[in-house]
Amino acid sequence: MGQQLRGRASLWRRTRDRVLASQLWRSVIRHGYPDENRNRILVIISNIFLHLHPARVKRHGVKLRYTWCMGGLSAFLFFVLTVTGVLLMFYYVPDTRRAYQDMKDLEHAVLFGKLMRNMHRWAAHAMVVTVILHMTRVFLTGSYRPPREFNWVIGVGLLVLTLLLSFTGYLLPWDQLAMWAITVGTNMAEATPFLGAAGPFHELLGITKHNDIRFALLGGTIVDQNALLRFYVLHCIALPLIGAVLMAVHFWRVRKDGGISGPHGKLPKL
Amino acid sequence: MSAENARSRDLVHTWPHLVYRELCALLAASVVLWIVSLLVDAPLEELANATLTPNPAKAPWYFLGLQELLVYFDPWIAGVAIPGLIILGLAAIPYLDPGEDGSRRRFALSVYLGGLALWFVLIFIGTYCRGPNWAWYWPWEDQTVIKPTLPLTRALSPAIGWPAVLIYLGGGLLAPRLIWRDFFARLGIVRYLTVMGLLLLMIAVPLKIALRLAFNVKYVLTTPWFNV
């Protein structure tokens, strides 16, 4: 029995070493199996995705009770939303005459359409929650302190962007829920001081219903075709692009500002 | 050698220690998301109809706290000024925090967690306790029974409103300066005024809600240009 296991183990090892030494494998991954220190470092620094991380991290930085893993999960949910969102885009046309029918088709006619839509919807809600939890964790650990102040500001920008992404997506199904939630939301923009037709001091700038900030959001005075197109383009192109850029800055600065912060209470006075 | 440098010597390899944890978190999140998506369907109501206003019409849940504030404030405050100040205030946190540790963070922690709690309490009320005409319905109450509209509200006369606001802001800015001299000294005048200004505005939100609920006060302060 023991001998058989040893035989299997050595068969596995021989096969593995063969594969790892082959020209095909080495053309993709140039280092050996990461079971010793040199290769463990190489696996991180020779991979464009993994090298978001340093090769070695502070011991507390891998602890779930310190990070809550919420920043990573927010980024992961953004990735899930991108994939499911692109799949939904194959079937959805932002035209008020057919958008709702496209939703019905997604639910009843498209293979896995309903699953894709459900995943997109619940991941979006989950992302709002994980981003808020991530912000709370960073606050509780005092990680916004020097030299990480500006990365916190970038993070606040990402929080706003998350809410805007979710809000613009809310209109797309073109059902009653969508139309009236966006009507309620954009009516608030009408109340902006100076820039909204119902806000205080709007007369000073000659603002009316037809040139105020709500009109700019909706492309009209009511939620209709122009609003649907604007929200669609913002939701699928503009906001995700801005989000991707801000995320790149956010992650890069985590590294440049000294890696993961120390546990609260142990920070040096700078 | 600083504490953080001493710790930074305490390193582990990212592979496998961090990468496998990330993989586990990612797989767990995927499984949960997948199961939830199989079991619970995303809502899809009737086709959008501009001539049929639902009662009540609700914003997405994360904005329902702001919509709930519409009961107590004019739209430019609830929908623009308050969210704007929240964003600015959040972004300013690193520049306002004097950088203290341990128990001296009690102030920072209570302000942040208090604000967060207020935000979610308002969202909870807006989501579960508001029915037709934005009247108060407990979650177990029948929303097809239309409740009578709220009693008329009143505005405080300027003779009361102005002194009340000035005493609140003036007292709020001065009192901590006199009582907690140490606090003022640590912050310096600019940070102190910014912190206290934002804090007083934040506390004013639940105060105004209480005034409205207890005494039916719609406006504390009326001016020719706007009402608060």
Interface residues (C-beta under 8 A of the other chain):
Chain A: P34 N37 R40 I41 V43 I44 L50 H53 P54 A55 R56 V57 K58 R59 H60 G61 V62 L64 C69 G72 L73 F76 L77 V80 T96 Y100 M103 K104 E107 K114 L115 R117 N118 M119 H120 R121 W122 A123 H125 A126 V128 I132 M135 T136 F139 L140 G142 Y144 R145 P146 R148 E149 F150 W152 V153 V156 G157 L159 V160 L163 S166 F167 Y170 P173 W174 D175 Q176 L177 A178 M179 W180 A181 T183 V184 G185 N187 M188 A189 E190 A191 T192 P193 G196 A198 G199 P200 F201 I222 V223 D224 G258 G259 G262 H264 G265 K266 L267 P268 K269
Chain B: S2 A3 E4 N5 R7 S8 D10 L11 V12 H13 T14 W15 P16 H17 L18 V19 R21 E22 A25 L26 A29 S30 L33 W34 V36 S37 L38 V40 D41 A42 P43 L44 E45 E46 L47 A48 N49 A50 L52 T53 P54 A57 K58 A59 P60 W61 Y62 F63 L66 Q67 D74 P75 W76 A78 G79 V80 A81 I87 L90 A91 I93 P94 Y95 D97 G99 D101 G102 R105 L109 Y112 L116 W225 F226
